[in-house]
Amino acid sequence: DMYDSAEDLRDQAEDLSDQADDLSDQAEAAREAGNVALAAQLQAGAASYMAGYAPLMSAAAMTQNSALKSDISADSSYVDSDMRKIQHIKNQKGIVVSTQNLFNSYNQLRVNADLIQKNVEVMEAAANAVQTQASIGMATQADVLKAQKNLQSIKSTQTETLSSLETLRQNLCMMTGWSYNAQPEIKEVPQADLAAIDQINLEADRQKALENNYDLQYSRRALNNMQENSTDKKNQERTVKNLEQSISASMTNLYNDIQQKKIAWQLAQAELATEQQSMSATETKRGLGMVSDLEYLQAQSSFLGKQIAEKTANMALFQAVETYNWAVNGYLNQPQ
């Protein structure tokens, strides 16, 4: 039941992440359509969803840890030093995996903060333009108030995002041995290695994962320690078999996730190239005085959005490959 609860929490967290992605896509579409106010509202919604993601994932990890402790307690009569060593190694690896995930999350939020800053500039320019129009009778007071409201909304989103970013930074510092208020240099997520991805052999890696998996090693060791023909041993045999099937299926899912994210990254790269051409045209028009300050800022925001989308897609692909490699090497968080 505790393992199921952990999975439910993870599912809820992933749902929040998916909804945030959907809102971000809608916000991007709204920006491209020139509806900056709607884009700001959608981006604020996306940030709100992401703010709930980390606590749920943390709760899932704690719940799973409690379940694991219950498992160990229930199986105490079968636990030997080798099993304790296996579990200790898995816990060590889990800390590294959690830190890598946190590093990726920090970088994704960091680049989104850059986009929000640009949108703040766009909204400030829009509010100033409406104020100027109102001064010469070309806009109403209601238009002015609406523009100011939109500006305050995006600034509120920025404040929340920067607060979340600082929390992630502090957690990342502590996970890597620094004090929470230290200021180490936190670099960007590396580029995904497409050549290495193309060399992945799923069937060979599946066999390695079955050999290396810590949970499977633990369960097999417990099976060996049980009395022949006992009820516990028969139950444990089913557990080992189910775990083998689960790991095998998970490897397929992780491989497919890599391929999907690879396509998403390539698509983001193509969209960025197209946006680069559009930005170059805007730069030319800007030099000829054919683009207003507000239009130029909007074009910059759109271009920055595509740049960030490309970076985010790369980060997602890089993390997918890391998760797959950890599974090959034995770390795959599976209910036992």
URKA-V74348 format. One line per field, one symbol per residue. psi: psi as a letter, one per 40 degrees, with the letter a starting at -180 (. if undefined). burial: + if it has 9 or more other ideal C-beta (glycine too) atoms within 8 Angstrom, else -. A space follows every 10 residues. Layout:
psi=???
burial=???
This chain:
psi=dddddddddd dddddddddd dddddddddd ddeegddddd dddddddddd dedddddddd dddddddddd ddddedeeha dddddddddd dddddddddd dddddddddd dddddddddd dddddddddd dddddeeeii dddddddddd dddddddddd dddddddddd dddddeeiid eifihhiihi iigdddddeh hddddddddd dehddddddd ddddeihhei dddddddddd dddddddddd dddddddddd dddddddddd dddddddddd dddddddefe hidddddddd dddddddddd dddddddddd ddddddddee hhgih.
burial=-++-+++-++ -++--++-++ +-++-+++-+ +----+++++ ++++++++++ ++++-++-++ +-++-+++-+ ++--+--++- --++-++-++ --+++-++++ ++++++++++ ++++++++++ +++++++-++ +-++------ --++-+++-+ +-++++++-+ ++-++--+++ +++++----- --------+- -+----+--+ -+--++-+++ -+++++++++ +++--+---- -+++-++-++ --++-+++-+ ++-++-++-- ++-++-+++- ++--++-++- -+--++---- +--+++++++ ++++++++++ ++++++++++ ++++-+++-+ ++-+++
